[in-house]
Amino acid sequence: QVQLVESGGGLVQAGGSLRLSCGASGRTFSSYAMGWFRQAPGKDRAVVAVISRSGGRTYYVESVKGRFTISRDNAKNTVYMQMNSLQPEDTAVYYCAADLSGSDMYAGRDPVEYDYWGQGTQVTVSS
């Protein structure tokens, strides 16, 4: 079992920044990959960024490249996502998730590859 708790969401103006955090407990944090996903109203949940269990490999959806940075601190059992230059289209509920089959070199990019999910945190970007 893995328990995940997100924090750091909120309301920000376009061009602003937020830092999301996701604390994990249960299984050894360094044994699984992590991902951030988002779901906007009326849309499916979609990948934003993922990171391998060692932190050595990352993936970003094209729309956030150069603006968002995913990182993890295995000593603190926490994954982060720094979000800069936020735009109204980034408005969504953001979820962190754990991929137990991920490796040092790979983290899943599809929600179905993830085994545990946090409760989500709302990010709203006003224009």
N, C-alpha and C positions, 0 to 999 in steps of 0.2 A: 504494500500500500504506500502511496505517496500523497501527501497533502500539500496543496499549493495555495498561496494567498497573495493576490496582487495588491499593489498600492501605487499611488502617484498620479492617478488620473485627475481630470478636472476640466475647467473651462479656461480657454486661452484664446487670445486674438491671433489672427492669421500672421504668420511670421514668427510667432513665439515658440517656446520650447517647453517640453515636459520630460521628466525622467520616470519611467515605470520601473517598479521593482517587483520581484516575485520570489517570496521566501518558500523554501521547500523543507519538508520533514518526512520522516519515514525511512525509506531506503537510502543508501549511501548516495549523496548527490552526484558525485563524480562518476557514478556508474550508468548514467543515462543522459541522453541528449535533451535539449530544451528548445522550445519554439514559442514565438509570439504570433498570435492570430488575431484577426479582427472581424467583427460582424456589424455591418451597417444595417439600418432598418430596411427590410424587404430584400436583403441580399444574403447569400450563403456565407458561412464562415470561411475566411481565406487566410492563407499564410502571409505574414509580414516579414519575419526574419527567423532563422533557426541557427543553432550553434551546437557543435558536436560536444561530446561529454568532456573532452579535454580543453575545449575552447579554441582548438587550432583551426577548425573549419567553420565558416559561416556562409549563409546564403540570404540574399535579400530579394524581395520582389522588386521588379524594375522601378515601380513608382516611388519607392522610398530610398533607392540607392543614392548615396551622397548626403542624405538628410538624417537617416536613422542609423544608430549603431547598437548592435546587440553585444553584450559581454556577460561573463559569468565569473563569480568568485566562489570557487569550490570550498574554500575555507569557511565562507559565510553562508553556504547553502543558498545562494541567491543568484538570480539572473536579472539583468538589467536591460532596458532599452532606452537609450537617449534619443529623443525625438526633437529635431531642430527644423526650423523653417516650416512649421506646421501650416497646413492648408485646410480649408473647409472640407475638402474631400477626404481628409484623414479622420473625420468624425465617425466614431464607431465605439462599440464595446470591445475592449482589448482583453484577450485571454492569454495566459501562459499555459503551457502544456508540457508534459514529460513523455518522451519517446524511449521506452525501456529497451527497444531493440537497436537504438542508435549506437554508434561507435565513436572511436577517437577521430575517425575520418568522415563520418556521415551523420546527418540528422535528417529525419523525414521532412518532406515538404507538403504532405497531404494530411489533412486533419485525421483521416482514418488510421494513420500510422501512430497516432498518439494515444496513450493509455490513460493518462490522468490529466484533469483540467482544473484550473482555478475557477473562481466564481465570476470573474470578469471585473473590469474597471472602466468606467465611462470616460471617454475623451471627447470633448466638444470644442471645435475650433470655429470661432465666429469670424465673419468677414468684415 
